Amino acid sequence: MKNVSIDERAICLAHYIIDSKDTVRGAAKKFGISKSTVHTEVTF
């Protein structure tokens, strides 16, 4: 997910979490980023 704007990454993460019904921790593992990063970007 490098070279992607924060807005695009947040939208992608949110879509993944909603569509897969996965947790923040699961999304972090899938995208290779920390769970605090996922939480921060999705709530941004």
DSSP file (Angstrom, degrees, kcal/mol; ACC not computed):
  #  RESIDUE AA STRUCTURE BP1 BP2  ACC     N-H-->O    O-->H-N    N-H-->O    O-->H-N    TCO  KAPPA ALPHA  PHI   PSI    X-CA   Y-CA   Z-CA
    1    1 A M    >         0   0    0      0, 0.0     3,-0.7     0, 0.0     2,-0.1   0.000 360.0 360.0 360.0  23.4    0.0    0.0    0.0
    2    2 A K  T 3   +     0   0    0      1,-0.2     3,-0.1     0, 0.0     0, 0.0  -0.453 360.0  27.4 -79.5 157.5    2.9    2.3   -0.5
    3    3 A N  T 3  S+     0   0    0      1,-0.2     2,-0.4    -2,-0.1    -1,-0.2   0.775  93.5 120.8  62.7  29.2    2.7    5.3   -2.8
    4    4 A V    <   -     0   0    0     -3,-0.7    -1,-0.2     2,-0.0     5,-0.0  -0.963  68.5-109.3-121.0 139.8   -1.1    5.6   -2.1
    5    5 A S     >  -     0   0    0     -2,-0.4     4,-2.4     1,-0.1     5,-0.2  -0.249  27.0-115.6 -65.0 156.7   -2.7    8.6   -0.6
    6    6 A I  H  > S+     0   0    0      1,-0.2     4,-2.6     2,-0.2     5,-0.2   0.888 115.8  53.7 -60.5 -40.2   -4.0    8.4    3.0
    7    7 A D  H  > S+     0   0    0      2,-0.2     4,-2.2     1,-0.2    -1,-0.2   0.931 110.3  45.9 -61.0 -46.3   -7.6    8.9    1.8
    8    8 A E  H  > S+     0   0    0      1,-0.2     4,-2.4     2,-0.2    -1,-0.2   0.898 113.6  49.4 -63.9 -40.6   -7.4    6.1   -0.8
    9    9 A R  H  X S+     0   0    0     -4,-2.4     4,-2.6     2,-0.2    -2,-0.2   0.901 110.2  50.8 -66.7 -40.7   -5.8    3.8    1.8
   10   10 A A  H  X S+     0   0    0     -4,-2.6     4,-2.6     2,-0.2    -2,-0.2   0.908 111.6  47.9 -62.8 -42.4   -8.5    4.6    4.4
   11   11 A I  H  X S+     0   0    0     -4,-2.2     4,-2.6     2,-0.2    -2,-0.2   0.915 112.1  49.5 -64.6 -43.1  -11.2    3.8    1.9
   12   12 A C  H  X S+     0   0    0     -4,-2.4     4,-2.3     2,-0.2    -2,-0.2   0.920 112.8  47.0 -62.1 -44.7   -9.5    0.6    0.8
   13   13 A L  H  X S+     0   0    0     -4,-2.6     4,-2.6     2,-0.2    -2,-0.2   0.921 112.5  49.6 -63.0 -44.7   -9.2   -0.5    4.5
   14   14 A A  H  X S+     0   0    0     -4,-2.6     4,-2.5     1,-0.2     5,-0.2   0.917 111.1  48.8 -62.7 -43.6  -12.7    0.4    5.3
   15   15 A H  H  X S+     0   0    0     -4,-2.6     4,-2.9     1,-0.2     5,-0.3   0.913 111.8  50.1 -61.5 -42.6  -14.1   -1.5    2.3
   16   16 A Y  H  X S+     0   0    0     -4,-2.3     4,-2.6    -5,-0.2     6,-0.4   0.940 112.0  46.7 -61.4 -47.3  -12.0   -4.5    3.2
   17   17 A I  H  X>S+     0   0    0     -4,-2.6     4,-1.2     1,-0.2     5,-0.6   0.910 117.1  43.4 -63.4 -43.0  -13.2   -4.5    6.8
   18   18 A I  H  <5S+     0   0    0     -4,-2.5    -2,-0.2    -5,-0.2    -1,-0.2   0.943 117.5  44.1 -67.8 -48.3  -16.9   -4.1    5.8
   19   19 A D  H  <5S+     0   0    0     -4,-2.9    -2,-0.2    -5,-0.2    -3,-0.2   0.891 123.8  33.9 -67.0 -40.7  -16.8   -6.6    3.0
   20   20 A S  H  <5S-     0   0    0     -4,-2.6    -1,-0.2    -5,-0.3    -2,-0.2   0.587  96.3-134.3 -91.8 -10.3  -14.9   -9.3    4.8
   21   21 A K  T  <5 +     0   0    0     -4,-1.2    -3,-0.2    -5,-0.3    -4,-0.1   0.840  54.6 152.6  56.1  34.4  -16.4   -8.6    8.3
   22   22 A D      < -     0   0    0     -5,-0.6    -1,-0.2    -6,-0.4     2,-0.1  -0.399  44.0-109.4 -88.0 167.9  -12.8   -8.8    9.5
   23   23 A T     >  -     0   0    0     -2,-0.1     4,-2.4    -3,-0.1     5,-0.2  -0.392  29.6-104.0 -90.8 172.0  -11.4   -7.1   12.6
   24   24 A V  H  > S+     0   0    0      1,-0.2     4,-2.4     2,-0.2     5,-0.2   0.908 125.1  52.2 -60.4 -41.8   -8.9   -4.2   12.7
   25   25 A R  H  > S+     0   0    0      1,-0.2     4,-2.0     2,-0.2    -1,-0.2   0.901 109.5  48.6 -62.2 -41.4   -6.2   -6.8   13.7
   26   26 A G  H  > S+     0   0    0      2,-0.2     4,-2.3     1,-0.2    -2,-0.2   0.891 111.5  49.3 -65.7 -40.2   -7.1   -9.0   10.7
   27   27 A A  H  X S+     0   0    0     -4,-2.4     4,-2.4     2,-0.2    -2,-0.2   0.892 108.9  53.2 -65.8 -39.3   -7.0   -6.0    8.3
   28   28 A A  H  X>S+     0   0    0     -4,-2.4     5,-1.9     1,-0.2     4,-1.2   0.918 110.9  46.2 -61.8 -43.1   -3.6   -5.0    9.7
   29   29 A K  H  <5S+     0   0    0     -4,-2.0     3,-0.2     2,-0.2    -2,-0.2   0.915 112.4  50.9 -65.5 -42.6   -2.2   -8.5    9.1
   30   30 A K  H  <5S+     0   0    0     -4,-2.3    -2,-0.2     1,-0.2    -1,-0.2   0.893 119.1  35.8 -62.1 -41.7   -3.7   -8.6    5.6
   31   31 A F  H  <5S-     0   0    0     -4,-2.4    -1,-0.2     2,-0.1    -2,-0.2   0.499 108.2-120.5 -94.6  -5.0   -2.2   -5.2    4.6
   32   32 A G  T  <5S+     0   0    0     -4,-1.2     2,-0.3     1,-0.3    -3,-0.2   0.841  73.1 112.9  72.1  33.9    1.0   -5.6    6.5
   33   33 A I  S   <S-     0   0    0     -5,-1.9    -1,-0.3    -6,-0.2    -2,-0.1  -0.828  72.8 -84.6-129.1 169.8    0.6   -2.5    8.7
   34   34 A S     >  -     0   0    0     -2,-0.3     4,-2.0     1,-0.1     3,-0.2  -0.376  31.3-123.0 -76.0 154.9    0.0   -2.0   12.4
   35   35 A K  H  > S+     0   0    0      1,-0.2     4,-2.6     2,-0.2     5,-0.2   0.822 113.1  57.0 -67.4 -29.5   -3.4   -2.2   13.9
   36   36 A S  H  > S+     0   0    0      2,-0.2     4,-2.4     1,-0.2    -1,-0.2   0.862 105.5  51.5 -68.9 -32.8   -3.1    1.3   15.3
   37   37 A T  H  > S+     0   0    0      2,-0.2     4,-2.5    -3,-0.2     5,-0.2   0.922 110.4  48.6 -65.8 -44.2   -2.4    2.5   11.8
   38   38 A V  H  X S+     0   0    0     -4,-2.0     4,-2.6     2,-0.2     5,-0.3   0.950 113.5  46.9 -59.6 -49.2   -5.5    0.8   10.6
   39   39 A H  H  X S+     0   0    0     -4,-2.6     4,-2.1     1,-0.2    -2,-0.2   0.921 113.2  48.5 -60.6 -45.3   -7.6    2.3   13.4
   40   40 A T  H  X S+     0   0    0     -4,-2.4     4,-0.7     1,-0.2    -1,-0.2   0.918 115.0  44.0 -62.3 -44.9   -6.2    5.8   12.9
   41   41 A E  H  < S+     0   0    0     -4,-2.5     3,-0.3     1,-0.2    -1,-0.2   0.876 113.9  48.6 -72.0 -37.1   -6.8    5.8    9.2
   42   42 A V  H  < S+     0   0    0     -4,-2.6    -1,-0.2    -5,-0.2    -2,-0.2   0.862 115.1  44.3 -73.0 -33.6  -10.2    4.3    9.2
   43   43 A T  H  <        0   0    0     -4,-2.1    -1,-0.2    -5,-0.3    -2,-0.2   0.557 360.0 360.0 -85.9  -6.5  -11.4    6.7   11.9
   44   44 A F     <        0   0    0     -4,-0.7    -1,-0.2    -3,-0.3    -2,-0.1   0.464 360.0 360.0 -70.7 360.0   -9.8    9.7   10.2
